[in-house]
Amino acid sequence: MDLTEFVKATVVEWSPRQKCFHVFTVGEMLDHNRRAFFREHSGVDFIPIGFFPTDRDADGFLKEAHAHRRELDGEV
């Protein structure tokens, strides 16, 4: 995968503070993080936890990730 394709890939992020997932393209994630950096916005706490070639691949991962979080949070 070249960089042109990589920025179109799907990234799944996790926020430990907000306890939620976020799905972006890699390009959107980088744009969001750059804007936060230049504004010196320290409230950004999303951590990339997976990169996927398609949204469909990310959806499968998210199902597992949600189940794991519910288990960790005692919701199962």
PDB file of N, CA, C and O in Angstrom:
ATOM      1  N   MET A   1       0.858  -1.169   0.000  1.00  0.00           N
ATOM      2  CA  MET A   1       0.000   0.000   0.000  1.00  0.00           C
ATOM      3  C   MET A   1       0.906   1.236   0.000  1.00  0.00           C
ATOM      4  O   MET A   1       1.763   1.386   0.871  1.00  0.00           O
ATOM      5  N   ASP A   2       0.709   2.114  -0.982  1.00  0.00           N
ATOM      6  CA  ASP A   2       1.518   3.339  -1.000  1.00  0.00           C
ATOM      7  C   ASP A   2       0.855   4.405  -0.126  1.00  0.00           C
ATOM      8  O   ASP A   2      -0.262   4.211   0.354  1.00  0.00           O
ATOM      9  N   LEU A   3       1.533   5.515   0.075  1.00  0.00           N
ATOM     10  CA  LEU A   3       1.018   6.558   0.976  1.00  0.00           C
ATOM     11  C   LEU A   3      -0.294   7.158   0.496  1.00  0.00           C
ATOM     12  O   LEU A   3      -1.136   7.525   1.316  1.00  0.00           O
ATOM     13  N   THR A   4      -0.486   7.266  -0.811  1.00  0.00           N
ATOM     14  CA  THR A   4      -1.745   7.789  -1.340  1.00  0.00           C
ATOM     15  C   THR A   4      -2.910   6.900  -0.931  1.00  0.00           C
ATOM     16  O   THR A   4      -3.986   7.393  -0.589  1.00  0.00           O
ATOM     17  N   GLU A   5      -2.696   5.604  -0.966  1.00  0.00           N
ATOM     18  CA  GLU A   5      -3.728   4.663  -0.532  1.00  0.00           C
ATOM     19  C   GLU A   5      -3.846   4.636   0.988  1.00  0.00           C
ATOM     20  O   GLU A   5      -4.947   4.505   1.524  1.00  0.00           O
ATOM     21  N   PHE A   6      -2.718   4.758   1.683  1.00  0.00           N
ATOM     22  CA  PHE A   6      -2.725   4.676   3.147  1.00  0.00           C
ATOM     23  C   PHE A   6      -3.576   5.775   3.771  1.00  0.00           C
ATOM     24  O   PHE A   6      -4.290   5.512   4.739  1.00  0.00           O
ATOM     25  N   VAL A   7      -3.522   6.993   3.248  1.00  0.00           N
ATOM     26  CA  VAL A   7      -4.307   8.076   3.851  1.00  0.00           C
ATOM     27  C   VAL A   7      -5.805   7.853   3.664  1.00  0.00           C
ATOM     28  O   VAL A   7      -6.614   8.498   4.331  1.00  0.00           O
ATOM     29  N   LYS A   8      -6.181   6.947   2.762  1.00  0.00           N
ATOM     30  CA  LYS A   8      -7.586   6.604   2.561  1.00  0.00           C
ATOM     31  C   LYS A   8      -8.009   5.405   3.416  1.00  0.00           C
ATOM     32  O   LYS A   8      -9.195   5.083   3.492  1.00  0.00           O
ATOM     33  N   ALA A   9      -7.053   4.754   4.051  1.00  0.00           N
ATOM     34  CA  ALA A   9      -7.352   3.595   4.894  1.00  0.00           C
ATOM     35  C   ALA A   9      -8.147   4.043   6.117  1.00  0.00           C
ATOM     36  O   ALA A   9      -8.175   5.225   6.461  1.00  0.00           O
ATOM     37  N   THR A  10      -8.777   3.094   6.751  1.00  0.00           N
ATOM     38  CA  THR A  10      -9.599   3.367   7.940  1.00  0.00           C
ATOM     39  C   THR A  10      -8.774   3.147   9.195  1.00  0.00           C
ATOM     40  O   THR A  10      -8.037   2.167   9.304  1.00  0.00           O
ATOM     41  N   VAL A  11      -8.903   4.063  10.135  1.00  0.00           N
ATOM     42  CA  VAL A  11      -8.234   3.921  11.426  1.00  0.00           C
ATOM     43  C   VAL A  11      -9.297   3.917  12.522  1.00  0.00           C
ATOM     44  O   VAL A  11     -10.244   4.703  12.490  1.00  0.00           O
ATOM     45  N   VAL A  12      -9.123   3.025  13.484  1.00  0.00           N
ATOM     46  CA  VAL A  12      -9.989   2.983  14.667  1.00  0.00           C
ATOM     47  C   VAL A  12      -9.176   3.532  15.820  1.00  0.00           C
ATOM     48  O   VAL A  12      -8.052   3.096  16.069  1.00  0.00           O
ATOM     49  N   GLU A  13      -9.754   4.490  16.517  1.00  0.00           N
ATOM     50  CA  GLU A  13      -9.098   5.104  17.678  1.00  0.00           C
ATOM     51  C   GLU A  13      -9.929   4.829  18.928  1.00  0.00           C
ATOM     52  O   GLU A  13     -11.130   4.568  18.858  1.00  0.00           O
ATOM     53  N   TRP A  14      -9.257   4.895  20.065  1.00  0.00           N
ATOM     54  CA  TRP A  14      -9.902   4.704  21.362  1.00  0.00           C
ATOM     55  C   TRP A  14      -9.558   5.885  22.254  1.00  0.00           C
ATOM     56  O   TRP A  14      -8.411   6.327  22.297  1.00  0.00           O
ATOM     57  N   SER A  15     -10.560   6.395  22.967  1.00  0.00           N
ATOM     58  CA  SER A  15     -10.340   7.459  23.944  1.00  0.00           C
ATOM     59  C   SER A  15     -10.508   6.886  25.342  1.00  0.00           C
ATOM     60  O   SER A  15     -11.625   6.557  25.740  1.00  0.00           O
ATOM     61  N   PRO A  16      -9.412   6.757  26.099  1.00  0.00           N
ATOM     62  CA  PRO A  16      -9.537   6.260  27.470  1.00  0.00           C
ATOM     63  C   PRO A  16     -10.330   7.218  28.360  1.00  0.00           C
ATOM     64  O   PRO A  16     -11.036   6.788  29.272  1.00  0.00           O
ATOM     65  N   ARG A  17     -10.208   8.513  28.087  1.00  0.00           N
ATOM     66  CA  ARG A  17     -10.917   9.504  28.910  1.00  0.00           C
ATOM     67  C   ARG A  17     -12.416   9.470  28.643  1.00  0.00           C
ATOM     68  O   ARG A  17     -13.218   9.500  29.576  1.00  0.00           O
ATOM     69  N   GLN A  18     -12.796   9.408  27.358  1.00  0.00           N
ATOM     70  CA  GLN A  18     -14.205   9.416  26.990  1.00  0.00           C
ATOM     71  C   GLN A  18     -14.809   8.015  26.921  1.00  0.00           C
ATOM     72  O   GLN A  18     -16.026   7.853  26.839  1.00  0.00           O
ATOM     73  N   LYS A  19     -13.932   7.004  26.958  1.00  0.00           N
ATOM     74  CA  LYS A  19     -14.341   5.602  26.856  1.00  0.00           C
ATOM     75  C   LYS A  19     -15.213   5.367  25.628  1.00  0.00           C
ATOM     76  O   LYS A  19     -16.319   4.832  25.715  1.00  0.00           O
ATOM     77  N   CYS A  20     -14.679   5.786  24.476  1.00  0.00           N
ATOM     78  CA  CYS A  20     -15.407   5.571  23.235  1.00  0.00           C
ATOM     79  C   CYS A  20     -14.431   5.381  22.079  1.00  0.00           C
ATOM     80  O   CYS A  20     -13.256   5.739  22.158  1.00  0.00           O
ATOM     81  N   PHE A  21     -14.960   4.808  21.008  1.00  0.00           N
ATOM     82  CA  PHE A  21     -14.188   4.586  19.793  1.00  0.00           C
ATOM     83  C   PHE A  21     -14.501   5.696  18.799  1.00  0.00           C
ATOM     84  O   PHE A  21     -15.545   6.343  18.878  1.00  0.00           O
ATOM     85  N   HIS A  22     -13.588   5.904  17.870  1.00  0.00           N
ATOM     86  CA  HIS A  22     -13.786   6.865  16.798  1.00  0.00           C
ATOM     87  C   HIS A  22     -13.199   6.263  15.533  1.00  0.00           C
ATOM     88  O   HIS A  22     -12.137   5.641  15.570  1.00  0.00           O
ATOM     89  N   VAL A  23     -13.885   6.444  14.419  1.00  0.00           N
ATOM     90  CA  VAL A  23     -13.429   5.895  13.146  1.00  0.00           C
ATOM     91  C   VAL A  23     -13.241   7.037  12.162  1.00  0.00           C
ATOM     92  O   VAL A  23     -14.145   7.843  11.944  1.00  0.00           O
ATOM     93  N   PHE A  24     -12.065   7.093  11.575  1.00  0.00           N
ATOM     94  CA  PHE A  24     -11.673   8.122  10.613  1.00  0.00           C
ATOM     95  C   PHE A  24     -10.955   7.434   9.459  1.00  0.00           C
ATOM     96  O   PHE A  24     -10.638   6.247   9.537  1.00  0.00           O
ATOM     97  N   THR A  25     -10.701   8.174   8.402  1.00  0.00           N
ATOM     98  CA  THR A  25      -9.654   7.738   7.480  1.00  0.00           C
ATOM     99  C   THR A  25      -8.344   8.212   8.097  1.00  0.00           C
ATOM    100  O   THR A  25      -8.343   9.094   8.956  1.00  0.00           O
ATOM    101  N   VAL A  26      -7.244   7.638   7.667  1.00  0.00           N
ATOM    102  CA  VAL A  26      -5.942   8.064   8.182  1.00  0.00           C
ATOM    103  C   VAL A  26      -5.729   9.545   7.886  1.00  0.00           C
ATOM    104  O   VAL A  26      -5.241  10.284   8.740  1.00  0.00           O
ATOM    105  N   GLY A  27      -6.090   9.978   6.686  1.00  0.00           N
ATOM    106  CA  GLY A  27      -5.941  11.391   6.327  1.00  0.00           C
ATOM    107  C   GLY A  27      -6.737  12.307   7.235  1.00  0.00           C
ATOM    108  O   GLY A  27      -6.238  13.354   7.646  1.00  0.00           O
ATOM    109  N   GLU A  28      -7.987  11.925   7.560  1.00  0.00           N
ATOM    110  CA  GLU A  28      -8.813  12.733   8.467  1.00  0.00           C
ATOM    111  C   GLU A  28      -8.212  12.783   9.863  1.00  0.00           C
ATOM    112  O   GLU A  28      -8.196  13.832  10.506  1.00  0.00           O
ATOM    113  N   MET A  29      -7.717  11.639  10.326  1.00  0.00           N
ATOM    114  CA  MET A  29      -7.104  11.592  11.653  1.00  0.00           C
ATOM    115  C   MET A  29      -5.906  12.534  11.727  1.00  0.00           C
ATOM    116  O   MET A  29      -5.764  13.310  12.672  1.00  0.00           O
ATOM    117  N   LEU A  30      -5.039  12.450  10.700  1.00  0.00           N
ATOM    118  CA  LEU A  30      -3.855  13.306  10.701  1.00  0.00           C
ATOM    119  C   LEU A  30      -4.231  14.777  10.617  1.00  0.00           C
ATOM    120  O   LEU A  30      -3.623  15.607  11.294  1.00  0.00           O
ATOM    121  N   ASP A  31      -5.214  15.113   9.806  1.00  0.00           N
ATOM    122  CA  ASP A  31      -5.667  16.496   9.698  1.00  0.00           C
ATOM    123  C   ASP A  31      -6.199  16.997  11.039  1.00  0.00           C
ATOM    124  O   ASP A  31      -5.865  18.100  11.473  1.00  0.00           O
ATOM    125  N   HIS A  32      -7.021  16.189  11.685  1.00  0.00           N
ATOM    126  CA  HIS A  32      -7.577  16.548  13.005  1.00  0.00           C
ATOM    127  C   HIS A  32      -6.455  16.753  14.031  1.00  0.00           C
ATOM    128  O   HIS A  32      -6.472  17.720  14.792  1.00  0.00           O
ATOM    129  N   ASN A  33      -5.481  15.832  14.044  1.00  0.00           N
ATOM    130  CA  ASN A  33      -4.383  15.932  15.008  1.00  0.00           C
ATOM    131  C   ASN A  33      -3.482  17.138  14.736  1.00  0.00           C
ATOM    132  O   ASN A  33      -3.008  17.787  15.669  1.00  0.00           O
ATOM    133  N   ARG A  34      -3.250  17.433  13.456  1.00  0.00           N
ATOM    134  CA  ARG A  34      -2.438  18.623  13.120  1.00  0.00           C
ATOM    135  C   ARG A  34      -3.140  19.899  13.566  1.00  0.00           C
ATOM    136  O   ARG A  34      -2.519  20.793  14.142  1.00  0.00           O
ATOM    137  N   ARG A  35      -4.451  19.976  13.292  1.00  0.00           N
ATOM    138  CA  ARG A  35      -5.183  21.180  13.716  1.00  0.00           C
ATOM    139  C   ARG A  35      -5.139  21.337  15.234  1.00  0.00           C
ATOM    140  O   ARG A  35      -4.975  22.447  15.740  1.00  0.00           O
ATOM    141  N   ALA A  36      -5.283  20.239  15.952  1.00  0.00           N
ATOM    142  CA  ALA A  36      -5.206  20.293  17.423  1.00  0.00           C
ATOM    143  C   ALA A  36      -3.810  20.709  17.871  1.00  0.00           C
ATOM    144  O   ALA A  36      -3.673  21.497  18.807  1.00  0.00           O
ATOM    145  N   PHE A  37      -2.789  20.198  17.226  1.00  0.00           N
ATOM    146  CA  PHE A  37      -1.411  20.535  17.558  1.00  0.00           C
ATOM    147  C   PHE A  37      -1.156  22.031  17.385  1.00  0.00           C
ATOM    148  O   PHE A  37      -0.579  22.668  18.266  1.00  0.00           O
ATOM    149  N   PHE A  38      -1.582  22.592  16.259  1.00  0.00           N
ATOM    150  CA  PHE A  38      -1.313  24.005  15.995  1.00  0.00           C
ATOM    151  C   PHE A  38      -2.145  24.932  16.880  1.00  0.00           C
ATOM    152  O   PHE A  38      -1.787  26.093  17.076  1.00  0.00           O
ATOM    153  N   ARG A  39      -3.250  24.420  17.413  1.00  0.00           N
ATOM    154  CA  ARG A  39      -4.042  25.204  18.375  1.00  0.00           C
ATOM    155  C   ARG A  39      -3.579  24.930  19.802  1.00  0.00           C
ATOM    156  O   ARG A  39      -4.104  25.504  20.757  1.00  0.00           O
ATOM    157  N   GLU A  40      -2.593  24.050  19.936  1.00  0.00           N
ATOM    158  CA  GLU A  40      -2.120  23.616  21.253  1.00  0.00           C
ATOM    159  C   GLU A  40      -3.262  23.077  22.102  1.00  0.00           C
ATOM    160  O   GLU A  40      -3.343  23.330  23.304  1.00  0.00           O
ATOM    161  N   HIS A  41      -4.130  22.336  21.456  1.00  0.00           N
ATOM    162  CA  HIS A  41      -5.290  21.741  22.126  1.00  0.00           C
ATOM    163  C   HIS A  41      -4.874  20.428  22.777  1.00  0.00           C
ATOM    164  O   HIS A  41      -4.591  19.449  22.086  1.00  0.00           O
ATOM    165  N   SER A  42      -4.836  20.407  24.089  1.00  0.00           N
ATOM    166  CA  SER A  42      -4.362  19.215  24.792  1.00  0.00           C
ATOM    167  C   SER A  42      -5.481  18.232  25.102  1.00  0.00           C
ATOM    168  O   SER A  42      -5.227  17.189  25.704  1.00  0.00           O
ATOM    169  N   GLY A  43      -6.717  18.539  24.705  1.00  0.00           N
ATOM    170  CA  GLY A  43      -7.837  17.665  25.009  1.00  0.00           C
ATOM    171  C   GLY A  43      -7.953  16.462  24.090  1.00  0.00           C
ATOM    172  O   GLY A  43      -8.825  15.616  24.288  1.00  0.00           O
ATOM    173  N   VAL A  44      -7.089  16.374  23.091  1.00  0.00           N
ATOM    174  CA  VAL A  44      -7.148  15.251  22.169  1.00  0.00           C
ATOM    175  C   VAL A  44      -6.513  14.042  22.840  1.00  0.00           C
ATOM    176  O   VAL A  44      -5.339  14.070  23.208  1.00  0.00           O
ATOM    177  N   ASP A  45      -7.291  12.989  22.994  1.00  0.00           N
ATOM    178  CA  ASP A  45      -6.724  11.821  23.668  1.00  0.00           C
ATOM    179  C   ASP A  45      -7.046  10.527  22.936  1.00  0.00           C
ATOM    180  O   ASP A  45      -6.950   9.448  23.520  1.00  0.00           O
ATOM    181  N   PHE A  46      -7.419  10.616  21.689  1.00  0.00           N
ATOM    182  CA  PHE A  46      -7.698   9.400  20.935  1.00  0.00           C
ATOM    183  C   PHE A  46      -6.407   8.709  20.539  1.00  0.00           C
ATOM    184  O   PHE A  46      -5.478   9.344  20.039  1.00  0.00           O
ATOM    185  N   ILE A  47      -6.355   7.408  20.766  1.00  0.00           N
ATOM    186  CA  ILE A  47      -5.181   6.596  20.490  1.00  0.00           C
ATOM    187  C   ILE A  47      -5.514   5.658  19.326  1.00  0.00           C
ATOM    188  O   ILE A  47      -6.487   4.909  19.408  1.00  0.00           O
ATOM    189  N   PRO A  48      -4.731   5.682  18.250  1.00  0.00           N
ATOM    190  CA  PRO A  48      -4.983   4.733  17.161  1.00  0.00           C
ATOM    191  C   PRO A  48      -4.733   3.301  17.646  1.00  0.00           C
ATOM    192  O   PRO A  48      -3.670   2.997  18.187  1.00  0.00           O
ATOM    193  N   ILE A  49      -5.722   2.430  17.446  1.00  0.00           N
ATOM    194  CA  ILE A  49      -5.564   1.040  17.878  1.00  0.00           C
ATOM    195  C   ILE A  49      -5.683   0.051  16.724  1.00  0.00           C
ATOM    196  O   ILE A  49      -5.514  -1.153  16.919  1.00  0.00           O
ATOM    197  N   GLY A  50      -5.973   0.550  15.523  1.00  0.00           N
ATOM    198  CA  GLY A  50      -6.035  -0.352  14.375  1.00  0.00           C
ATOM    199  C   GLY A  50      -6.130   0.399  13.068  1.00  0.00           C
ATOM    200  O   GLY A  50      -6.806   1.424  12.972  1.00  0.00           O
ATOM    201  N   PHE A  51      -5.446  -0.121  12.057  1.00  0.00           N
ATOM    202  CA  PHE A  51      -5.505   0.413  10.704  1.00  0.00           C
ATOM    203  C   PHE A  51      -6.049  -0.687   9.806  1.00  0.00           C
ATOM    204  O   PHE A  51      -5.633  -1.840   9.915  1.00  0.00           O
ATOM    205  N   PHE A  52      -6.984  -0.336   8.913  1.00  0.00           N
ATOM    206  CA  PHE A  52      -7.661  -1.328   8.098  1.00  0.00           C
ATOM    207  C   PHE A  52      -7.821  -0.812   6.671  1.00  0.00           C
ATOM    208  O   PHE A  52      -8.012   0.385   6.459  1.00  0.00           O
ATOM    209  N   PRO A  53      -7.743  -1.717   5.693  1.00  0.00           N
ATOM    210  CA  PRO A  53      -7.864  -1.283   4.307  1.00  0.00           C
ATOM    211  C   PRO A  53      -9.268  -0.790   3.960  1.00  0.00           C
ATOM    212  O   PRO A  53      -9.426   0.034   3.059  1.00  0.00           O
ATOM    213  N   THR A  54     -10.294  -1.287   4.667  1.00  0.00           N
ATOM    214  CA  THR A  54     -11.672  -0.889   4.359  1.00  0.00           C
ATOM    215  C   THR A  54     -12.472  -0.673   5.640  1.00  0.00           C
ATOM    216  O   THR A  54     -12.086  -1.131   6.715  1.00  0.00           O
ATOM    217  N   ASP A  55     -13.588   0.029   5.506  1.00  0.00           N
ATOM    218  CA  ASP A  55     -14.507   0.209   6.637  1.00  0.00           C
ATOM    219  C   ASP A  55     -15.050  -1.143   7.102  1.00  0.00           C
ATOM    220  O   ASP A  55     -15.252  -1.361   8.296  1.00  0.00           O
ATOM    221  N   ARG A  56     -15.281  -2.034   6.162  1.00  0.00           N
ATOM    222  CA  ARG A  56     -15.819  -3.346   6.509  1.00  0.00           C
ATOM    223  C   ARG A  56     -14.853  -4.117   7.415  1.00  0.00           C
ATOM    224  O   ARG A  56     -15.275  -4.763   8.374  1.00  0.00           O
ATOM    225  N   ASP A  57     -13.565  -4.046   7.105  1.00  0.00           N
ATOM    226  CA  ASP A  57     -12.562  -4.685   7.967  1.00  0.00           C
ATOM    227  C   ASP A  57     -12.564  -4.055   9.356  1.00  0.00           C
ATOM    228  O   ASP A  57     -12.442  -4.753  10.363  1.00  0.00           O
ATOM    229  N   ALA A  58     -12.701  -2.741   9.402  1.00  0.00           N
ATOM    230  CA  ALA A  58     -12.735  -2.037  10.690  1.00  0.00           C
ATOM    231  C   ALA A  58     -13.979  -2.421  11.482  1.00  0.00           C
ATOM    232  O   ALA A  58     -13.913  -2.541  12.705  1.00  0.00           O
ATOM    233  N   ASP A  59     -15.119  -2.618  10.805  1.00  0.00           N
ATOM    234  CA  ASP A  59     -16.356  -2.995  11.497  1.00  0.00           C
ATOM    235  C   ASP A  59     -16.201  -4.310  12.254  1.00  0.00           C
ATOM    236  O   ASP A  59     -16.663  -4.435  13.388  1.00  0.00           O
ATOM    237  N   GLY A  60     -15.550  -5.291  11.627  1.00  0.00           N
ATOM    238  CA  GLY A  60     -15.319  -6.563  12.312  1.00  0.00           C
ATOM    239  C   GLY A  60     -14.479  -6.384  13.560  1.00  0.00           C
ATOM    240  O   GLY A  60     -14.761  -6.976  14.602  1.00  0.00           O
ATOM    241  N   PHE A  61     -13.446  -5.566  13.449  1.00  0.00           N
ATOM    242  CA  PHE A  61     -12.594  -5.280  14.607  1.00  0.00           C
ATOM    243  C   PHE A  61     -13.388  -4.562  15.695  1.00  0.00           C
ATOM    244  O   PHE A  61     -13.259  -4.884  16.876  1.00  0.00           O
ATOM    245  N   LEU A  62     -14.213  -3.587  15.295  1.00  0.00           N
ATOM    246  CA  LEU A  62     -14.991  -2.816  16.274  1.00  0.00           C
ATOM    247  C   LEU A  62     -15.955  -3.694  17.062  1.00  0.00           C
ATOM    248  O   LEU A  62     -16.148  -3.477  18.258  1.00  0.00           O
ATOM    249  N   LYS A  63     -16.558  -4.675  16.413  1.00  0.00           N
ATOM    250  CA  LYS A  63     -17.458  -5.587  17.134  1.00  0.00           C
ATOM    251  C   LYS A  63     -16.699  -6.291  18.251  1.00  0.00           C
ATOM    252  O   LYS A  63     -17.183  -6.383  19.379  1.00  0.00           O
ATOM    253  N   GLU A  64     -15.503  -6.789  17.930  1.00  0.00           N
ATOM    254  CA  GLU A  64     -14.678  -7.447  18.946  1.00  0.00           C
ATOM    255  C   GLU A  64     -14.242  -6.457  20.027  1.00  0.00           C
ATOM    256  O   GLU A  64     -14.261  -6.783  21.214  1.00  0.00           O
ATOM    257  N   ALA A  65     -13.851  -5.254  19.617  1.00  0.00           N
ATOM    258  CA  ALA A  65     -13.373  -4.248  20.567  1.00  0.00           C
ATOM    259  C   ALA A  65     -14.483  -3.820  21.519  1.00  0.00           C
ATOM    260  O   ALA A  65     -14.248  -3.679  22.719  1.00  0.00           O
ATOM    261  N   HIS A  66     -15.698  -3.611  20.994  1.00  0.00           N
ATOM    262  CA  HIS A  66     -16.831  -3.242  21.860  1.00  0.00           C
ATOM    263  C   HIS A  66     -17.117  -4.346  22.872  1.00  0.00           C
ATOM    264  O   HIS A  66     -17.346  -4.064  24.048  1.00  0.00           O
ATOM    265  N   ALA A  67     -17.107  -5.591  22.427  1.00  0.00           N
ATOM    266  CA  ALA A  67     -17.355  -6.719  23.336  1.00  0.00           C
ATOM    267  C   ALA A  67     -16.283  -6.769  24.419  1.00  0.00           C
ATOM    268  O   ALA A  67     -16.586  -6.997  25.590  1.00  0.00           O
ATOM    269  N   HIS A  68     -15.042  -6.559  24.027  1.00  0.00           N
ATOM    270  CA  HIS A  68     -13.938  -6.575  24.994  1.00  0.00           C
ATOM    271  C   HIS A  68     -14.099  -5.450  26.019  1.00  0.00           C
ATOM    272  O   HIS A  68     -13.904  -5.671  27.214  1.00  0.00           O
ATOM    273  N   ARG A  69     -14.453  -4.248  25.563  1.00  0.00           N
ATOM    274  CA  ARG A  69     -14.630  -3.121  26.489  1.00  0.00           C
ATOM    275  C   ARG A  69     -15.775  -3.389  27.455  1.00  0.00           C
ATOM    276  O   ARG A  69     -15.661  -3.094  28.645  1.00  0.00           O
ATOM    277  N   ARG A  70     -16.887  -3.950  26.953  1.00  0.00           N
ATOM    278  CA  ARG A  70     -18.017  -4.258  27.847  1.00  0.00           C
ATOM    279  C   ARG A  70     -17.582  -5.256  28.917  1.00  0.00           C
ATOM    280  O   ARG A  70     -17.972  -5.145  30.079  1.00  0.00           O
ATOM    281  N   GLU A  71     -16.771  -6.228  28.514  1.00  0.00           N
ATOM    282  CA  GLU A  71     -16.269  -7.218  29.471  1.00  0.00           C
ATOM    283  C   GLU A  71     -15.364  -6.549  30.507  1.00  0.00           C
ATOM    284  O   GLU A  71     -15.500  -6.801  31.704  1.00  0.00           O
ATOM    285  N   LEU A  72     -14.444  -5.699  30.051  1.00  0.00           N
ATOM    286  CA  LEU A  72     -13.543  -5.004  30.975  1.00  0.00           C
ATOM    287  C   LEU A  72     -14.298  -4.078  31.919  1.00  0.00           C
ATOM    288  O   LEU A  72     -13.920  -3.916  33.079  1.00  0.00           O
ATOM    289  N   ASP A  73     -15.367  -3.473  31.413  1.00  0.00           N
ATOM    290  CA  ASP A  73     -16.145  -2.532  32.215  1.00  0.00           C
ATOM    291  C   ASP A  73     -17.215  -3.219  33.054  1.00  0.00           C
ATOM    292  O   ASP A  73     -17.999  -2.548  33.724  1.00  0.00           O
ATOM    293  N   GLY A  74     -17.255  -4.566  33.022  1.00  0.00           N
ATOM    294  CA  GLY A  74     -18.196  -5.322  33.833  1.00  0.00           C
ATOM    295  C   GLY A  74     -19.627  -5.259  33.333  1.00  0.00           C
ATOM    296  O   GLY A  74     -20.560  -5.431  34.117  1.00  0.00           O
ATOM    297  N   GLU A  75     -19.817  -5.019  32.051  1.00  0.00           N
ATOM    298  CA  GLU A  75     -21.160  -4.896  31.494  1.00  0.00           C
ATOM    299  C   GLU A  75     -21.669  -6.200  30.886  1.00  0.00           C
ATOM    300  O   GLU A  75     -22.773  -6.243  30.343  1.00  0.00           O
ATOM    301  N   VAL A  76     -20.881  -7.250  30.974  1.00  0.00           N
ATOM    302  CA  VAL A  76     -21.290  -8.525  30.357  1.00  0.00           C
ATOM    303  C   VAL A  76     -21.891  -9.420  31.396  1.00  0.00           C
ATOM    304  O   VAL A  76     -22.299 -10.539  31.086  1.00  0.00           O
TER     305      VAL A  76
END
